[in-house]
Amino acid sequence: MGEKGLTFRAATIHDAPFVAVVMMEAVGKEYMERGVEPSGHVLEVCRRDDTLYSYKNAVIAMLDGKPVGALISYPGEGYHEVKVRTFAPIRDLLDFDPMAMDDETRAGEYYLDSAAVLPEYRGRGYGRAVIEHGMQLAKRMDKVAVLACDPDNTGAYDLYTSLGFKVDGTLHIFGEDYLRMVCLQ
């Protein structure tokens, strides 16, 4: 058992729809709140094994045998090439140019890309546990944990700083400016 009763397991291809929901939730699309099921190119990106949002880059947070959250994370090595492969099939669906985005991570880093917990499980410390799990993955790989934070999301910012993350510049991603945060612990 993990923190707060959570356990973590590697995602499988069967988890790709849940991984897609987490990815969309993390970029503010509120799929979880609206009960939207991912489909088409978004789901395909998560089913592939060679994209940023691949199920292979995800861990599922489990509580009593039920997935309640997930984290998509990966090492920074080769990020730019994988970014191109990730966004090429969905470029026409986006309202921003993914190739104009800053690279979110680089070699020597472990990027905590997308994390989300189902709405009915929020406010119980599970989001913190998911981020802490990602930090442990980074530490095991001897890499620096890095993430992007929406500057308007004060709850996320407070969580990240309480875990030891510090602002290390800004990133222009998804058509918006985000805080780049690193944790050297």
N, CA, C and O of each residue as an XYZ file, in Angstrom:
740
protein
N       0.840     -1.196      0.000
C       0.000      0.000      0.000
C       0.869      1.237      0.000
O       1.889      1.301      0.687
N       0.465      2.188     -0.755
C       1.192      3.440     -0.826
C       0.576      4.467      0.097
O      -0.281      4.162      0.927
N       1.033      5.682     -0.071
C       0.512      6.809      0.687
C      -0.989      6.932      0.498
O      -1.492      6.777     -0.615
N      -1.701      7.209      1.570
C      -3.159      7.405      1.527
C      -3.885      6.170      0.996
O      -5.002      6.287      0.491
N      -3.269      4.981      1.100
C      -3.911      3.768      0.615
C      -3.773      3.545     -0.870
O      -4.293      2.562     -1.398
N      -3.080      4.439     -1.558
C      -2.898      4.287     -2.996
C      -1.794      3.294     -3.304
O      -0.811      3.180     -2.571
N      -1.976      2.587     -4.391
C      -0.899      1.812     -4.979
C      -0.722      2.331     -6.395
O      -1.614      2.966     -6.957
N       0.429      2.053     -6.953
C       0.723      2.505     -8.310
C       1.131      1.303     -9.147
O       1.840      0.411     -8.682
N       0.673      1.300    -10.380
C       1.066      0.242    -11.315
C       1.312      0.876    -12.672
O       0.758      1.924    -13.005
N       2.155      0.212    -13.442
C       2.399      0.683    -14.802
C       1.110      0.548    -15.602
O       0.382     -0.434    -15.465
N       0.843      1.529    -16.423
C      -0.338      1.463    -17.290
C      -0.100      0.419    -18.381
O       1.040      0.139    -18.752
N      -1.178     -0.140    -18.879
C      -1.134     -1.059    -20.014
C      -1.883     -0.402    -21.170
O      -2.499      0.651    -21.005
N      -1.826     -1.021    -22.316
C      -2.536     -0.461    -23.472
C      -4.042     -0.358    -23.199
O      -4.725      0.489    -23.774
N      -4.546     -1.219    -22.326
C      -5.978     -1.162    -21.972
C      -6.319      0.086    -21.154
O      -7.484      0.470    -21.052
N      -5.293      0.714    -20.574
C      -5.490      1.947    -19.810
C      -5.423      3.195    -20.687
O      -5.626      4.305    -20.196
N      -5.142      3.025    -21.976
C      -4.970      4.184    -22.862
C      -6.141      5.171    -22.789
O      -5.889      6.376    -22.780
N      -7.405      4.732    -22.737
C      -8.491      5.717    -22.615
C      -8.401      6.546    -21.329
O      -8.672      7.747    -21.353
N      -8.026      5.924    -20.215
C      -7.887      6.652    -18.953
C      -6.688      7.597    -19.032
O      -6.757      8.727    -18.548
N      -5.602      7.148    -19.633
C      -4.420      7.997    -19.820
C      -4.792      9.212    -20.668
O      -4.360     10.327    -20.372
N      -5.581      9.010    -21.710
C      -6.019     10.123    -22.567
C      -6.855     11.127    -21.774
O      -6.700     12.336    -21.947
N      -7.725     10.640    -20.919
C      -8.542     11.529    -20.086
C      -7.644     12.343    -19.156
O      -7.851     13.544    -18.989
N      -6.652     11.696    -18.553
C      -5.734     12.400    -17.653
C      -4.967     13.473    -18.419
O      -4.810     14.594    -17.936
N      -4.495     13.129    -19.606
C      -3.763     14.093    -20.418
C      -4.653     15.287    -20.749
O      -4.214     16.429    -20.615
N      -5.872     15.056    -21.171
C      -6.781     16.150    -21.513
C      -7.155     16.961    -20.267
O      -7.282     18.183    -20.336
N      -7.328     16.295    -19.152
C      -7.637     16.986    -17.894
C      -6.486     17.912    -17.504
O      -6.703     19.042    -17.067
N      -5.278     17.424    -17.667
C      -4.106     18.199    -17.264
C      -3.930     19.463    -18.104
O      -3.347     20.439    -17.630
N      -4.418     19.461    -19.329
C      -4.323     20.666    -20.159
C      -5.598     21.514    -20.070
O      -5.808     22.417    -20.880
N      -6.439     21.215    -19.087
C      -7.582     22.065    -18.799
C      -8.857     21.764    -19.555
O      -9.756     22.603    -19.594
N      -8.962     20.603    -20.152
C     -10.159     20.291    -20.938
C     -11.306     19.721    -20.094
O     -12.416     19.545    -20.596
N     -11.044     19.436    -18.830
C     -12.075     18.964    -17.892
C     -12.868     17.773    -18.407
O     -14.090     17.721    -18.263
N     -12.171     16.822    -19.004
C     -12.825     15.594    -19.444
C     -13.429     14.829    -18.268
O     -14.514     14.259    -18.388
N     -12.731     14.817    -17.136
C     -13.218     14.067    -15.982
C     -14.524     14.641    -15.462
O     -15.471     13.905    -15.187
N     -14.569     15.962    -15.329
C     -15.772     16.604    -14.799
C     -16.976     16.399    -15.701
O     -18.101     16.226    -15.231
N     -16.723     16.421    -17.009
C     -17.816     16.314    -17.964
C     -18.096     14.887    -18.400
O     -19.044     14.646    -19.148
N     -17.282     13.929    -17.944
C     -17.486     12.534    -18.319
C     -17.245     12.267    -19.797
O     -17.857     11.369    -20.377
N     -16.361     13.038    -20.404
C     -16.074     12.888    -21.835
C     -15.121     11.721    -22.048
O     -14.115     11.588    -21.351
N     -15.448     10.887    -23.011
C     -14.580      9.773    -23.387
C     -13.698     10.216    -24.551
O     -14.204     10.758    -25.534
N     -12.402      9.996    -24.455
C     -11.529     10.368    -25.571
C     -11.751      9.450    -26.762
O     -12.147      8.295    -26.609
N     -11.491      9.977    -27.940
C     -11.653      9.162    -29.141
C     -10.693      9.660    -30.212
O      -9.944     10.613    -29.999
N     -10.727      9.017    -31.336
C      -9.970      9.449    -32.505
C      -8.487      9.563    -32.267
O      -7.868      8.693    -31.653
N      -7.917     10.664    -32.768
C      -6.475     10.855    -32.742
C      -5.933     10.974    -31.318
O      -4.832     10.498    -31.038
N      -6.687     11.600    -30.421
C      -6.222     11.748    -29.040
C      -6.017     10.373    -28.418
O      -4.982     10.112    -27.805
N      -6.976      9.518    -28.572
C      -6.863      8.163    -28.024
C      -5.734      7.398    -28.709
O      -5.000      6.660    -28.052
N      -5.590      7.566    -30.006
C      -4.539      6.871    -30.748
C      -3.145      7.276    -30.249
O      -2.259      6.428    -30.141
N      -2.949      8.552    -29.949
C      -1.666      9.017    -29.425
C      -1.329      8.291    -28.122
O      -0.168      7.961    -27.880
N      -2.325      8.043    -27.293
C      -2.097      7.366    -26.013
C      -1.943      5.854    -26.175
O      -1.361      5.202    -25.308
N      -2.443      5.298    -27.247
C      -2.290      3.858    -27.511
C      -0.929      3.510    -28.108
O      -0.465      2.375    -28.001
N      -0.301      4.491    -28.732
C       1.006      4.240    -29.342
C       2.068      4.111    -28.260
O       1.881      4.569    -27.132
N       3.182      3.482    -28.615
C       4.244      3.319    -27.619
C       5.415      4.279    -27.849
O       6.443      4.172    -27.181
N       5.264      5.213    -28.790
C       6.370      6.094    -29.142
C       5.999      7.575    -29.067
O       6.579      8.393    -29.782
N       5.038      7.927    -28.208
C       4.618      9.323    -28.054
C       4.821      9.768    -26.605
O       5.013      8.947    -25.708
N       4.776     11.068    -26.403
C       4.894     11.596    -25.035
C       3.782     11.064    -24.143
O       4.011     10.735    -22.979
N       2.566     10.980    -24.703
C       1.397     10.598    -23.907
C       1.068      9.111    -24.017
O      -0.063      8.697    -23.764
N       2.050      8.327    -24.391
C       1.876      6.880    -24.486
C       1.508      6.282    -23.130
O       1.954      6.750    -22.082
N       0.699      5.256    -23.177
C       0.402      4.495    -21.954
C       1.694      4.001    -21.306
O       1.739      3.791    -20.094
N       2.750      3.814    -22.110
C       4.028      3.318    -21.570
C       4.707      4.348    -20.668
O       5.600      4.000    -19.896
N       4.294      5.600    -20.759
C       4.845      6.657    -19.906
C       3.935      6.965    -18.725
O       4.124      7.976    -18.048
N       2.964      6.118    -18.473
C       1.977      6.413    -17.426
C       2.002      5.383    -16.304
O       2.269      4.200    -16.512
N       1.712      5.882    -15.111
C       1.420      5.022    -13.964
C       0.010      5.361    -13.515
O      -0.427      6.511    -13.559
N      -0.680      4.323    -13.086
C      -2.063      4.478    -12.646
C      -2.097      4.402    -11.121
O      -1.542      3.480    -10.524
N      -2.751      5.374    -10.502
C      -2.963      5.373     -9.053
C      -4.232      4.582     -8.774
O      -5.306      4.906     -9.280
N      -4.094      3.550     -7.968
C      -5.206      2.639     -7.674
C      -5.626      2.768     -6.216
O      -4.790      2.918     -5.325
N      -6.923      2.708     -5.991
C      -7.476      2.692     -4.640
C      -8.560      1.635     -4.619
O      -9.538      1.727     -5.360
N      -8.390      0.633     -3.775
C      -9.353     -0.464     -3.677
C      -9.641     -1.082     -5.048
O     -10.788     -1.394     -5.371
N      -8.579     -1.253     -5.854
C      -8.717     -1.905     -7.150
C      -9.284     -1.033     -8.254
O      -9.529     -1.516     -9.359
N      -9.497      0.252     -7.969
C     -10.079      1.162     -8.968
C      -9.072      2.250     -9.330
O      -8.436      2.827     -8.449
N      -8.925      2.534    -10.647
C      -8.062      3.659    -11.014
C      -8.708      4.977    -10.608
O      -9.844      5.267    -10.983
N      -7.963      5.777     -9.830
C      -8.493      7.057     -9.368
C      -7.665      8.240     -9.853
O      -8.054      9.394     -9.673
N      -6.533      7.951    -10.464
C      -5.674      9.011    -10.972
C      -4.537      8.410    -11.763
O      -4.388      7.191    -11.850
N      -3.742      9.285    -12.335
C      -2.592      8.810    -13.111
C      -1.580      9.927    -13.274
O      -1.870     11.108    -13.081
N      -0.384      9.505    -13.635
C       0.707     10.419    -13.941
C       1.352      9.964    -15.234
O       1.684      8.790    -15.400
N       1.527     10.903    -16.146
C       2.294     10.666    -17.365
C       3.620     11.396    -17.168
O       3.636     12.607    -16.949
N       4.726     10.666    -17.244
C       6.042     11.251    -16.996
C       7.095     10.481    -17.776
O       6.882      9.332    -18.163
N       8.243     11.132    -18.004
C       9.268     10.499    -18.829
C      10.584     11.264    -18.715
O      10.602     12.436    -18.339
N      11.690     10.585    -19.045
C      12.989     11.259    -19.086
C      13.040     12.273    -20.227
O      12.359     12.111    -21.240
N      13.839     13.307    -20.060
C      13.930     14.373    -21.047
C      14.739     14.048    -22.289
O      14.627     14.753    -23.292
N      15.548     13.001    -22.251
C      16.370     12.653    -23.404
C      15.485     12.395    -24.625
O      14.515     11.642    -24.549
N      15.823     13.018    -25.736
C      15.086     12.816    -26.977
C      13.726     13.491    -27.029
O      12.918     13.188    -27.907
N      13.460     14.408    -26.097
C      12.135     15.018    -25.992
C      11.659     15.632    -27.309
O      10.536     15.372    -27.740
N      12.491     16.435    -27.946
C      12.034     17.178    -29.122
C      11.535     16.246    -30.231
O      10.491     16.504    -30.830
N      12.262     15.184    -30.503
C      11.867     14.246    -31.552
C      10.540     13.571    -31.218
O       9.688     13.391    -32.089
N      10.375     13.203    -29.957
C       9.126     12.543    -29.550
C       7.971     13.540    -29.572
O       6.840     13.165    -29.881
N       8.241     14.809    -29.248
C       7.206     15.852    -29.318
C       6.670     15.956    -30.744
O       5.458     16.013    -30.952
N       7.563     15.981    -31.711
C       7.145     16.074    -33.110
C       6.263     14.882    -33.471
O       5.215     15.053    -34.093
N       6.677     13.687    -33.089
C       5.907     12.468    -33.373
C       4.552     12.477    -32.663
O       3.566     11.974    -33.201
N       4.502     13.043    -31.468
C       3.262     13.089    -30.686
C       2.229     14.008    -31.320
O       1.063     13.636    -31.455
N       2.653     15.206    -31.709
C       1.702     16.212    -32.148
C       1.384     16.180    -33.637
O       0.378     16.749    -34.061
N       2.213     15.531    -34.431
C       1.957     15.494    -35.879
C       0.552     14.988    -36.221
O      -0.118     15.621    -37.037
N       0.067     13.872    -35.635
C      -1.253     13.385    -36.038
C      -2.433     14.219    -35.523
O      -3.550     14.078    -36.023
N      -2.200     15.079    -34.538
C      -3.317     15.852    -33.977
C      -3.156     17.350    -34.202
O      -3.933     18.145    -33.672
N      -2.172     17.733    -34.971
C      -1.868     19.152    -35.187
C      -3.078     19.949    -35.668
O      -3.299     21.073    -35.218
N      -3.863     19.373    -36.579
C      -5.026     20.079    -37.124
C      -6.156     20.250    -36.115
O      -7.051     21.068    -36.328
N      -6.130     19.497    -35.025
C      -7.181     19.584    -34.005
C      -6.884     20.647    -32.952
O      -7.739     20.952    -32.121
N      -5.687     21.209    -32.981
C      -5.244     22.105    -31.924
C      -5.448     23.567    -32.300
O      -5.452     23.926    -33.477
N      -5.617     24.401    -31.282
C      -5.761     25.830    -31.525
C      -4.458     26.577    -31.226
O      -4.476     27.774    -30.939
N      -3.342     25.872    -31.296
C      -2.015     26.444    -31.137
C      -1.070     25.622    -32.007
O      -1.410     24.514    -32.422
N       0.096     26.155    -32.278
C       1.080     25.437    -33.087
C       2.022     24.681    -32.161
O       2.861     25.297    -31.503
N       1.900     23.350    -32.097
C       2.734     22.590    -31.166
C       4.229     22.704    -31.480
O       5.059     22.545    -30.585
N       4.575     22.974    -32.720
C       5.991     23.081    -33.057
C       6.580     24.422    -32.606
O       7.800     24.575    -32.562
N       5.732     25.382    -32.276
C       6.200     26.668    -31.758
C       6.342     26.635    -30.229
O       6.829     27.593    -29.628
N       5.917     25.538    -29.611
C       6.017     25.418    -28.154
C       7.474     25.243    -27.737
O       8.278     24.658    -28.463
N       7.796     25.761    -26.555
C       9.108     25.483    -25.969
C       9.208     23.992    -25.668
O       8.203     23.341    -25.384
N      10.415     23.460    -25.731
C      10.616     22.095    -25.254
C      10.475     22.132    -23.736
O      11.108     22.946    -23.064
N       9.652     21.256    -23.211
C       9.319     21.282    -21.789
C      10.389     20.679    -20.899
O      10.444     20.970    -19.704
N      11.245     19.836    -21.478
C      12.259     19.160    -20.685
C      13.469     18.870    -21.555
O      13.427     19.025    -22.776
N      14.536     18.451    -20.915
C      15.788     18.156    -21.636
C      16.545     17.028    -20.928
O      16.141     16.551    -19.867
N      17.630     16.628    -21.533
C      18.446     15.538    -20.985
C      18.817     15.830    -19.528
O      19.098     16.972    -19.164
N      18.811     14.797    -18.716
C      19.148     14.919    -17.298
C      17.948     15.224    -16.416
O      18.065     15.293    -15.193
N      16.800     15.405    -17.043
C      15.580     15.719    -16.290
C      14.558     14.584    -16.430
O      14.608     13.779    -17.359
N      13.641     14.557    -15.480
C      12.507     13.645    -15.535
C      11.273     14.532    -15.452
O      11.038     15.194    -14.441
N      10.491     14.538    -16.521
C       9.386     15.479    -16.650
C       8.071     14.879    -16.181
O       7.624     13.855    -16.697
N       7.459     15.523    -15.201
C       6.132     15.144    -14.719
C       5.149     15.920    -15.587
O       4.809     17.065    -15.289
N       4.702     15.288    -16.652
C       3.959     15.960    -17.707
C       2.507     16.224    -17.341
O       2.064     17.373    -17.322
N       1.777     15.175    -17.053
C       0.336     15.305    -16.812
C      -0.049     14.453    -15.616
O       0.285     13.271    -15.547
N      -0.750     15.060    -14.685
C      -1.230     14.336    -13.514
C      -2.666     14.775    -13.240
O      -3.001     15.952    -13.366
N      -3.491     13.830    -12.871
C      -4.871     14.171    -12.516
C      -5.454     13.077    -11.638
O      -5.036     11.920    -11.688
N      -6.415     13.469    -10.845
C      -7.161     12.567     -9.970
C      -8.639     12.789    -10.274
O      -9.066     13.922    -10.498
N      -9.419     11.713    -10.281
C     -10.853     11.833    -10.528
C     -11.481     12.840     -9.556
O     -11.098     12.886     -8.387
N     -12.435     13.639    -10.025
C     -13.016     14.702     -9.190
C     -13.495     14.233     -7.823
O     -13.306     14.929     -6.825
N     -14.107     13.070     -7.772
C     -14.652     12.607     -6.489
C     -13.582     12.178     -5.482
O     -13.898     11.881     -4.329
N     -12.312     12.143     -5.916
C     -11.212     11.760     -5.027
C     -10.279     12.931     -4.731
O      -9.258     12.753     -4.068
N     -10.611     14.103     -5.204
C      -9.766     15.272     -4.973
C      -9.935     15.792     -3.550
O     -10.950     15.554     -2.895
N      -8.918     16.504     -3.095
C      -8.956     17.088     -1.758
C      -8.627     16.111     -0.651
O      -8.833     16.417      0.523
N      -8.118     14.939     -1.002
C      -7.794     13.914     -0.007
C      -6.295     13.595      0.045
O      -5.879     12.671      0.745
N      -5.504     14.347     -0.684
C      -4.064     14.109     -0.694
C      -3.599     13.162     -1.783
O      -2.411     12.850     -1.858
N      -4.509     12.694     -2.632
C      -4.109     11.754     -3.686
C      -3.288     12.436     -4.772
O      -2.362     11.833     -5.315
N      -3.613     13.684     -5.096
C      -2.819     14.414     -6.081
C      -1.383     14.583     -5.610
O      -0.443     14.420     -6.388
N      -1.218     14.909     -4.335
C       0.114     15.017     -3.738
C       0.840     13.680     -3.852
O       2.017     13.641     -4.211
N       0.153     12.597     -3.551
C       0.776     11.274     -3.620
C       1.210     10.932     -5.050
O       2.255     10.314     -5.252
N       0.409     11.335     -6.035
C       0.754     11.077     -7.434
C       2.029     11.836     -7.803
O       2.929     11.268     -8.422
N       2.115     13.115     -7.427
C       3.311     13.910     -7.718
C       4.520     13.353     -6.957
O       5.613     13.268     -7.516
N       4.334     12.978     -5.702
C       5.440     12.387     -4.931
C       5.938     11.102     -5.582
O       7.138     10.826     -5.576
N       5.027     10.320     -6.139
C       5.432      9.102     -6.833
C       6.324      9.454     -8.033
O       7.336      8.796     -8.273
N       5.946     10.480     -8.770
C       6.764     10.938     -9.892
C       8.131     11.413     -9.442
O       9.133     11.161    -10.111
N       8.175     12.097     -8.313
C       9.455     12.551     -7.768
C      10.341     11.362     -7.402
O      11.556     11.404     -7.600
N       9.735     10.309     -6.872
C      10.496      9.095     -6.549
C      11.043      8.437     -7.809
O      12.172      7.946     -7.819
N      10.239      8.428     -8.876
C      10.717      7.872    -10.145
C      11.936      8.659    -10.632
O      12.918      8.067    -11.081
N      11.875      9.984    -10.544
C      13.000     10.828    -10.958
C      14.241     10.501    -10.129
O      15.340     10.362    -10.666
N      14.053     10.384     -8.833
C      15.183     10.112     -7.929
C      15.823      8.765     -8.256
O      17.049      8.650     -8.276
N      14.995      7.738     -8.514
C      15.525      6.415     -8.861
C      16.381      6.455    -10.121
O      17.322      5.676    -10.272
N      16.039      7.379    -11.029
C      16.786      7.513    -12.289
C      17.923      8.519    -12.166
O      18.637      8.780    -13.135
N      18.088      9.082    -10.973
C      19.108     10.095    -10.723
C      18.928     11.285    -11.662
O      19.891     11.787    -12.242
N      17.680     11.725    -11.802
C      17.347     12.862    -12.651
C      16.638     13.928    -11.819
O      16.111     13.648    -10.742
N      16.636     15.132    -12.330
C      15.953     16.255    -11.693
C      14.479     16.216    -12.094
O      14.161     16.137    -13.280
N      13.588     16.271    -11.118
C      12.150     16.318    -11.402
C      11.785     17.724    -11.875
O      12.166     18.719    -11.259
N      11.036     17.787    -12.986
C      10.642     19.052    -13.594
C       9.158     18.971    -13.938
O       8.650     17.905    -14.285
N       8.469     20.105    -13.840
C       7.069     20.180    -14.265
C       6.737     21.591    -14.678
O       7.505     22.520    -14.425
N       5.600     21.751    -15.308
C       5.094     23.072    -15.695
C       3.851     23.355    -14.868
O       3.027     22.470    -14.640
N       3.727     24.603    -14.419
C       2.593     25.002    -13.591
C       1.927     26.235    -14.184
O       2.583     27.237    -14.470
N       0.624     26.144    -14.362
C      -0.162     27.301    -14.785
C      -0.047     28.348    -13.675
O      -0.411     28.061    -12.534
N       0.443     29.542    -13.971
C       0.624     30.542    -12.914
C      -0.681     30.969    -12.248
O      -0.658     31.508    -11.141
N      -1.803     30.739    -12.894
C      -3.095     31.081    -12.300
C      -3.638     29.987    -11.392
O      -4.622     30.202    -10.684
N      -3.007     28.814    -11.406
C      -3.463     27.696    -10.589
C      -2.702     27.721     -9.265
O      -1.710     27.014     -9.085
N      -3.190     28.551     -8.348
C      -2.476     28.740     -7.081
C      -2.465     27.469     -6.233
O      -1.521     27.241     -5.477
N      -3.501     26.643     -6.348
C      -3.520     25.383     -5.598
C      -2.391     24.468     -6.026
O      -1.698     23.896     -5.185
N      -2.200     24.322     -7.343
C      -1.107     23.488     -7.858
C       0.240     24.093     -7.475
O       1.149     23.381     -7.047
N       0.364     25.405     -7.629
C       1.620     26.080     -7.285
C       1.967     25.834     -5.813
O       3.108     25.501     -5.490
N       0.991     25.995     -4.929
C       1.234     25.779     -3.501
C       1.631     24.328     -3.229
O       2.518     24.069     -2.415
N       0.981     23.387     -3.903
C       1.340     21.970     -3.743
C       2.783     21.750     -4.176
O       3.567     21.156     -3.436
N       3.140     22.222     -5.361
C       4.483     21.983     -5.884
C       5.554     22.620     -5.002
O       6.583     22.000     -4.737
N       5.325     23.845     -4.547
C       6.333     24.477     -3.692
C       6.431     23.762     -2.352
O       7.518     23.685     -1.779
N       5.326     23.240     -1.840
C       5.383     22.497     -0.576
C       6.171     21.202     -0.719
O       6.665     20.662      0.271
N       6.290     20.704     -1.942
C       7.060     19.491     -2.206
C       8.521     19.791     -2.551
O       9.307     18.872     -2.782
N       8.880     21.069     -2.586
C      10.272     21.443     -2.848
C      10.560     21.955     -4.248
O      11.716     22.233     -4.569
N       9.544     22.088     -5.092
C       9.760     22.632     -6.433
C       9.979     24.141     -6.337
O       9.374     24.826     -5.512
N      10.858     24.636     -7.203
C      11.140     26.066     -7.271
C      11.016     26.528     -8.717
O      11.314     25.775     -9.645
N      10.579     27.753     -8.901
C      10.439     28.319    -10.245
C      11.828     28.467    -10.865
O      12.762     28.967    -10.239
N      11.930     28.016    -12.112
C      13.196     28.046    -12.844
C      12.943     28.584    -14.253
O      13.436     28.025    -15.232
N      12.182     29.660    -14.349
C      11.901     30.257    -15.647
C      10.461     30.038    -16.071
O       9.607     29.645    -15.276
N      10.215     30.305    -17.354
C       8.875     30.129    -17.904
C       8.961     29.280    -19.168
O      10.019     29.148    -19.783
N       7.826     28.712    -19.532
C       7.686     27.916    -20.746
C       6.465     28.425    -21.505
O       5.423     28.693    -20.906
N       6.591     28.556    -22.798
C       5.424     28.871    -23.617
C       4.968     27.556    -24.251
O       5.585     27.057    -25.192
N       3.887     27.014    -23.720
C       3.369     25.715    -24.172
C       1.851     25.796    -24.273
O       1.205     26.528    -23.522
N       1.295     25.042    -25.202
C      -0.150     24.998    -25.398
C      -0.752     26.389    -25.579
O      -1.891     26.644    -25.189
N       0.043     27.293    -26.183
C      -0.440     28.643    -26.451
C      -0.485     29.551    -25.235
O      -1.031     30.651    -25.313
N       0.070     29.120    -24.120
C       0.037     29.884    -22.865
C       1.426     29.904    -22.243
O       2.299     29.126    -22.628
N       1.626     30.793    -21.283
C       2.868     30.833    -20.511
C       2.677     30.087    -19.197
O       1.704     30.305    -18.476
N       3.623     29.207    -18.905
C       3.616     28.405    -17.682
C       4.901     28.645    -16.914
O       5.907     29.071    -17.482
N       4.859     28.372    -15.630
C       6.077     28.402    -14.827
C       6.781     27.063    -14.992
O       6.163     26.004    -14.876
N       8.057     27.121    -15.259
C       8.890     25.899    -15.270
C       9.385     25.721    -13.839
O      10.008     26.623    -13.280
N       9.110     24.569    -13.250
C       9.484     24.325    -11.863
C      10.364     23.081    -11.772
O      10.109     22.071    -12.428
N      11.409     23.176    -10.941
C      12.331     22.058    -10.761
C      12.430     21.723     -9.274
O      12.249     22.578     -8.407
N      12.720     20.457     -9.013
C      12.938     20.007     -7.639
C      14.276     19.280     -7.606
O      14.440     18.232     -8.231
N      15.214     19.836     -6.885
C      16.557     19.268     -6.823
C      16.717     18.279     -5.674
O      17.800     17.726     -5.487
N      15.668     18.051     -4.910
C      15.762     17.149     -3.745
C      15.877     15.710     -4.160
O      15.965     14.826     -3.308
